[in-house]
Amino acid sequence: MPGISITSPKVYLSQEAGELVLRQGLNPNRMKYADTRVLIIGGGVTGLTNAWTLLDAGYSVTVVSDRWASLEDRITSQIAGALWEWPPAVCGRHTDLVSLRLSKSWCMTSYRVFDKLQKLYPAGGRDGHGIRMRVANFFFDKPIEENAEEYEKMMEIEAAHLRGFKRDPLLAKKHAVSRTAGVVDAYKHESPVVDTDAYMMWLRSLVVSKGARLVTDRISGDLIYMEDELMEMYDAQVIINATGLGGYELAADKTVYPLRGALIRVVNDGTRFPLVTEALVVAHDYEKRDDDGGIVFIVPRNDRTLILGGIAQPYEHQLDLTLDSPEIRRMRERCNKFVPGLADAEYDIDPLVQGLRPVRGENVRVERELRRKQDGSLSRVVHSYGQGGSGFTLSFGCAGDVLNLVKEVEACIPPTPLKSGHA
């Protein structure tokens, strides 16, 4: 199995001043709470990032998932665009202000971990983690000041001191964007870009090397009625629900719904069109530039593959799109306007990938189970789901908060609703 080949971890996550940071060397907390086992349900980026965090905090960890990352049958995390973005992401806005505020903190934790990781280990090769820092260009069809949300977002990005930030309306000309694209303003900054195939298999190998036990199984039903049975079955004291869309069933959260997305993969070797080394992005427009909101998402995933997106289709459950589907054709036409010669691109292996982003009505939920068990006792379940299209961007920030909630469970502290705890 591809992944980092280490017998003793040389990097570890440490919680310092309330934030997860990446450190080198021997982990002083290794096996500190080895007698406490945490059961994590979900083998995507959220579940495995939680596993890494808890293992480095000294807990024993079991991860249960019905599927794992592979090149033969990609899971949702592998379908993600995985360009780090300041919230809200290009594929959709936050409707909940508490979630949005928390996401702006969570995303910076992830930014710093990804940035340091890509400095310490190679991105490419058989054991590469797949993380690269690239310049991301964000384009707009009117001056940014005329869109209050986008202007606020740009000012927050500048205040966060992201490397390479620069507002420059001439970026469209620099990248030879067609005038028919209709863009008149832009800014850029450096962002982590994740090769999801490489990273998800690297991450799986990493947590195994740190002692995680992986179990292939499917858990169904409402966890509030199952947690005692599951904890006995897996010898666990805490359960983490990181199942994405599975939150609809496991958390009885009927606000969870899919947001269908798709990406076209083409060969990016400079042969049929100029080599693309920077991301080119246009955010979803809720005034509907076209039937798909006008999203453009062009990202060099690795040293060979360029991904083209995107679409954001709520409540679409079927993965039945083809290259000839009308929305995919429109998506490709939008992207073609941003890169000269892109229309002649050679398709990569598996040219069209599609998946269902896990979205919920009040956005991201990182919260303990608030319902009491049937006997009236406190639940020992912690939830982390609803990250939508920002699973990678929020992964380490959310995991840090999950660690805090696990400590609360162990201390028998009553749960606090997410909103009241962060009001």
Steps between C-alpha positions, in 0.01 A plus 500: 500500500648838404571732788768627728733215596591554863520268798502780759326831418736790436223759501218545748214734573512697822233721651663828600315814610177337384619421147635188333855546373731261319827411674802285416665248725377256763148558623503562879129405523527164325279242679423752775134393509548156346239351734235721337393377158311726262284349228489713186231425245605623155814447293502827304720801558303609809510158663868430432608851604317446828679167532842664449418770754376262769787255451752780546310618809566154645168319446444156352293521182283268293364626166203326341403568140322309228747635240855631491686715250609315188563573133250235396200630696553858615329618817344847535818653645690402185246672276542834680657797324724537807621853437537673836261795510410771744133439592255499347629271225426567134239223482264650756434756770458449874150565626597481867714782640641294791615230261654759269690668783633169629597394148725805465698378800491132403629574149812680624593208724485274196693750288790504743511121539490441124762768441743349748435144385583584139827655617601191697412217262487468119164534329575264211628151462364170626494614863417866437220669691380695197487846660638792300485874552375675188387848406120517485340772286140605570316688223187718506266633234467840667714711734526314829364796696166452324452163668493557876560135594795457265651833604477405867659165423788664313565741785505211749749314283725804488472541879593132547834573326478208261823472306499663160172687539458763231199660340563551132235544227772422244523137613247409231732644235804330654329163471362574151142457616262553210306825500188293451545376858393848609735538799612848603658461845712246687727422791743222577676329791683176574286201596559137584381272220443136594544209260216312664593154371853527637408674825216272602714189460794672672274603787365148536853359515603764750225424751568128469870564570394693811297206628147545368292188449295511177183294467304468177132496593185702459325646803134594452235652722472781751809499722308614808338156512815309406789659684512262795499201267767654276725595791482146632562354156806717434617540861458878466418776747417776246349492151564756225256525211691621193278346235411803290163427343468216748410764759147488357462153651763469774419838657133501395579836336239550233659827386788308339488489120732433204650772282603321184827599341710381208848554361655437160861375507732588213871454431700808599842451338525811279450305177151599386465820702739712708598331826270617780684550830255727683137455601238707314167540678165677465265463797136394486281798413163492672368748247544215250730591218376174348315188611802386707585825676797560272756304704845466346747278682829422326762348729828319427452197725851360463781509247288338230129552561288813466150493645215703353180590684257560623136453582304518825167317475304472827286193574634309198569149630589318178854471364383464142671790323701445182729719290199562278268614781389861434640635829835331435516646151425847639763452771760410239409797281545740792842358577610511137473880508767522770783300342596540132493161329325323787225387264759270336612340829558127520284324757674345798424151627148510647413829325182570697471457876193591702394495861257626762620773733352459851308818585261579785250775567708681765829413331785332684420308817786441743301428813425236757176305481250714691234234545518280806499124474186303581613450861541878542881496506723724288590382154869438426468579129679790330394615154712651223319521168341745257829646370355502148765577240749616764600171662871546440497874571339447842645159587764585761306787654195280553719219635640729767150580622407132491796427728368758748156340491645154562671639810165644612337160463775339705453765770122434509426865418147551365492590127461858382319574172736621231324835466482586868858386555629734230249784515 
